[in-house]
């Protein structure tokens, strides 16, 4: 007692809550429902299993049907009744529930999203012409693949796209001469052109707004589409169990932005050319070629302006719309804020609960002592800079390529990496709804570590869950105090490329800087222009 009396005020509370952490500090888990082929009896049994092993919350996410029978349509009355039962059972067991805000799958969207509200890309088509000649023919339809791994393999236009502009420019040494650029949009009739090509080599470019042909993702760049989406799916959930919003249901979840692009395309929407002119003060149309090809000294300026504009649109249309809806309904929005057009630092900062991932040891190729400067450090830095105390992590994804290889020792090592990156609440990846009684190769997702009743070491998992609960509790006391501020070179990337927004940190090449700093005892946060201009103090 005399030792404790000498401690600062609040020491007794700190010690007691370290020994017995609050329920929110204990690990939660992603809970896969394949085809939503679930029963109330199994839901209750699995929730009890989780609670007894120290998992005190779930993130429910449905996947497409994979079974011959028993599948329940997503958002059907039967599905919503099962989800309500889940919420009420969790309430009885002292657990929390977070729900993926779309499905089946983790992309924000669904088959109920009308065509006009689905994701779109701005895509170019082109042909090169040698003049002088008389050109009379259809506009080019072939789409050009890039080396981006996430492109949808669509070879050409199919007639469902809308023409935005037609531009021609003279090519000299593979560069388009700025003074030669001419708009021909008003001369197009039924997607065909008649044009007297001047002497020299000319590029005829058409720019189109094209719907994505797969995924059912809602248009993340349209505030109106996002609002209709939130009202529809959120309304379904609110009608089913809205009395538990802000209580048992603590948050709705948006995974990392993994919506693929069309060949050479980037996210765009109706009316953005007009919005760009209002915000930036000039017409983007004659400058569109600079987003794909070199067009003199203005290319970098145009690319920067478009990237900054897409950041602003994404922040307003997606982040603000979703987060405002959550706040109006007394729940929090939890988002993995990377893979999109927005600055990761700022988007993490506005998110009620920013979440990260990327596992130390990932895919048998990453060292356990993981010092990479990537989404984890970006997300936690944004949270620190903008005053977000809670940082969640999708933990252990792809810790190994093969399922059931992960040991508890490896999970503990990976956990320490997540904690060092700034996480202070864990969402295990994961637990698959699986009525098979284990240990047995039951149902599962290839990226997850199978932290569930089908794993051989399940009975020993409470040792890790207790450790994580105590660490997460302590890491929420006080503020992170980094030694070094690293300036994120986002402006550099914005001048170079408009097509790499899906790259989680826009292809920043930090080299070995993270390892150099951490190995020598220095930790750091990343900073951005917004913080330097509006939040920094000397």
Order of alpha helices (4+ residues) and beta strands (2+ residues): alpha-alpha-beta-alpha-beta-alpha-beta-beta-beta-beta-beta-beta-beta-alpha-beta-beta-beta-alpha-alpha-alpha-beta-alpha-beta-alpha-beta-alpha-beta-alpha-beta-alpha-alpha-beta-alpha
